[in-house]
């Protein structure tokens, strides 16, 4: 609210209350807020009005940020945007250093044998008979859960932030205008540290996303020969393979995908059989089942979670779905579930236009940011938590209302 007030003050001071309408920016504004407006309209036919209102308040930056940036269009020059990206990137580094320091100070805990509580919780009997692979899975889960408690954010969202910070540091490392070799080395080391943390946290989708986003941004925005493009492709394959073999935590999480396939979690009460893969399979199964019956308009922003919980209970019955509210874990499925084909198409159109603008204006950081968001949205409901909705709204609004042709 303070940010909104200051934004209005800046607008009034600069324009002296005389609004000069920029049709292009007005169109951008309409495109940016339309998905949120349509989600709000679904309150008309949602049953759980209270939950719907709560969800919309949480997603309010999707509406507020574009408006304030629209009113202050062309305020941020290239230097200001660069400084904002620097501040954000440094804050991400500080967050990781904080977690790393905490981890090193409590290393004995992370490497210790499984506790009785962990053995009971995972429905295991004898520690000596537990497979090494199962022990590793539980230890990775132990580490991730403690980091979530420490920072109050999920590793996937950290991966989202790290992706942008990594782009900023890598770009500056190879910036031809960078005169300080010392700074280049520092930026390179920071970039290596950011990538290492992604592997330590075993964030599968952010790792894949960063690699794909980097290679696509490079191929689109850099004029290179075919040999170079082929070399970049094979380098990407090598890095992904290398990361898999050096990171045991990644191996654990990848192997469970092949082990479970499309298998759903069972209702026999064996909690040791639950993992992120089969739990997600259940989520997608229920999401698609509900979407099929409410394809055009969806179930409404307030009823989406209630409908999912009902499906988990009736059609799957696994105990794990009673431990917490599991959303669609896919932003596209969320729009289909909550607002039907209409809301889904509006969200797709919004992102397609963002991509077109970024490419036309040769704005690589904007293109990269949207690409990362769209890719991570395949496995995460990023606009359902403030960690994701603030990131999306802030940077998309900042870039889209301050677009300039690359100098």
BELFENPE-V988251 format. One line per field, one symbol per residue. phi: phi as a letter, one per 40 degrees, with the letter a starting at -180 (. if undefined). psi: psi as a letter, one per 20 degrees, with the letter a starting at -180 (. if undefined). Layout:
phi->???
psi->???
//
This chain:
phi->.ccccccccccccccfgccbcbcccccccdccbcdcccdcccccbccccccccccccccddcccddcccccbdgcccdcccccccccccccccccccccccccccbcdcccccccdccccccfcbbdccccdccccccccccccccccccbfacdcccccccdccccccccccbcccccccccccccccccccccccdcccfcccdcccdccccccccccbbcbccccccccccccccccccccccbcccddccccccccgbccccbcgcccccacccccdcccdcdccccdcbccbgchccbdcccccccdcccbgccccccaccccfaccccccccbgccccccccddcccdcccccccfbcccdcccccccccccbaccccbcdccccdcccccdcccbcbccc
psi->hgggghghgggghgiljooopohghhgggghhighgghghhihhjqgmhghgggghghjhhhggghgghghkqjhoahgghghghgggghhgghgghghgggghhkhhghirrprhghgghjkqfphhjpqhggggghhghggghhhghgikqqhhhhhgghgghggghgghhjphiohohghggghghggghggghghhilngghgggggggggggghhiporrhggggghghgggggggghghiohhggghghhghghcjpqqrkiiniiiprhghghghghghghggghilggiaiqhhighggghggggghgjphhiihrooaikohghghgghjahghghggggghghgggggghjlnhhgggggggghghihjqmhjiqhhghggggghgggghjkpqpp.
//
